[in-house]
Amino acid sequence: MAFKLSIFMLCVAALMLVLLEANQASTVETSALQQQENYQPYGTTQGSLRPQECGPRCTTRCSATAYKKPCLFFCQKCCAKCLCVPPGTYGNKQVCPCYNNWKTKRGGPKCP
């Protein structure tokens, strides 16, 4: 009986260590994300790009999709209007409100 209790206590201690490490890791990620949110790289804020810079930015934005042609078409259309392209291949639209708020007739997002 004492042996089973000691194994149980070891498992509980190991679980607590794992949870503690996970909590610390999420705290570090949260602070890194907060620092990253304050950083606005060139070309990600509305109106910060020149029209000729849309092509390379959209190529990067659409690099991970299986639907490259439509992605590039709509990305370049949105970039021409908004003069910004969000960073990365997906998401991050909050840094460019025009890009984020332009909708289709059905109400879906127009910009990739």
C-alpha positions as CSV (number, residue, x, y, z in Angstrom):
1,M,0.0,0.0,0.0
2,A,2.8,2.4,0.9
3,F,4.5,1.6,-2.5
4,K,1.3,2.6,-4.4
5,L,1.0,5.8,-2.4
6,S,4.6,6.8,-3.1
7,I,4.1,6.1,-6.9
8,F,0.9,8.2,-6.8
9,M,2.7,11.0,-5.1
10,L,5.6,10.9,-7.6
11,C,3.0,11.1,-10.5
12,V,1.3,14.1,-8.9
13,A,4.6,15.9,-8.4
14,A,5.6,15.2,-12.0
15,L,2.3,16.5,-13.2
16,M,2.6,19.7,-11.2
17,L,6.1,20.3,-12.6
18,V,4.8,19.9,-16.1
19,L,1.9,22.3,-15.5
20,L,4.3,24.8,-13.9
21,E,6.6,24.7,-16.9
22,A,3.7,25.1,-19.3
23,N,2.4,28.1,-17.4
24,Q,5.8,29.7,-17.5
25,A,6.2,29.0,-21.2
26,S,2.8,30.6,-21.9
27,T,3.8,33.7,-19.8
28,V,6.9,34.1,-21.9
29,E,4.9,33.7,-25.2
30,T,2.4,36.3,-24.0
31,S,5.0,38.9,-23.3
32,A,6.7,38.1,-26.6
33,L,3.4,38.6,-28.4
34,Q,2.7,41.9,-26.6
35,Q,6.1,43.2,-27.7
36,Q,5.5,42.0,-31.2
37,E,2.1,43.7,-31.4
38,N,3.8,47.1,-30.7
39,Y,6.3,46.5,-33.6
40,Q,5.0,47.7,-36.9
41,P,7.3,46.6,-39.7
42,Y,7.4,48.7,-42.9
43,G,4.5,47.9,-45.3
44,T,2.1,46.5,-42.8
45,T,0.3,49.8,-41.8
46,Q,-2.3,51.3,-44.1
47,G,-0.8,53.5,-46.8
48,S,2.8,52.6,-46.0
49,L,3.5,50.8,-49.3
50,R,4.0,52.1,-52.8
51,P,2.0,50.4,-55.6
52,Q,5.1,48.8,-57.1
53,E,5.8,47.1,-53.8
54,C,2.6,45.1,-53.8
55,G,3.8,42.3,-56.0
56,P,6.6,41.0,-53.7
57,R,4.5,41.4,-50.6
58,C,1.6,39.5,-52.1
59,T,4.0,36.8,-53.4
60,T,5.1,36.3,-49.8
61,R,1.5,36.5,-48.4
62,C,0.3,33.8,-50.9
63,S,3.3,31.5,-50.7
64,A,1.7,28.9,-48.5
65,T,-1.7,28.5,-50.2
66,A,-2.7,25.9,-52.7
67,Y,-4.7,28.6,-54.6
68,K,-1.9,30.9,-55.7
69,K,-3.6,32.6,-58.7
70,P,-6.8,33.8,-56.9
71,C,-4.8,34.6,-53.8
72,L,-2.3,36.8,-55.8
73,F,-5.2,38.4,-57.8
74,F,-7.1,39.5,-54.7
75,C,-4.1,40.3,-52.6
76,Q,-2.8,42.7,-55.3
77,K,-6.3,44.2,-55.7
78,C,-6.5,44.8,-52.0
79,C,-2.9,46.1,-51.8
80,A,-3.6,48.6,-54.7
81,K,-6.5,50.0,-52.7
82,C,-5.1,49.8,-49.1
83,L,-1.4,50.1,-49.8
84,C,-0.5,47.6,-47.2
85,V,-0.3,43.8,-46.9
86,P,-0.4,42.0,-43.5
87,P,2.7,40.2,-42.5
88,G,3.0,36.4,-42.7
89,T,1.0,34.0,-44.9
90,Y,-2.2,34.0,-42.9
91,G,-4.0,36.1,-40.3
92,N,-2.5,39.3,-38.9
93,K,-5.2,41.4,-40.7
94,Q,-5.7,43.6,-37.7
95,V,-2.5,45.6,-38.6
96,C,-4.2,46.8,-41.8
97,P,-7.8,47.8,-41.1
98,C,-8.7,48.6,-44.8
99,Y,-7.4,45.1,-45.8
100,N,-9.3,43.5,-43.0
101,N,-12.6,45.4,-43.4
102,W,-13.1,45.1,-47.2
103,K,-15.8,42.5,-47.7
104,T,-17.4,40.6,-50.6
105,K,-21.1,41.0,-51.5
106,R,-21.8,38.0,-49.3
107,G,-20.0,39.5,-46.3
108,G,-16.9,37.3,-46.5
109,P,-13.4,38.7,-46.5
110,K,-12.3,40.1,-49.8
111,C,-8.5,40.1,-49.0
112,P,-6.5,37.0,-48.4
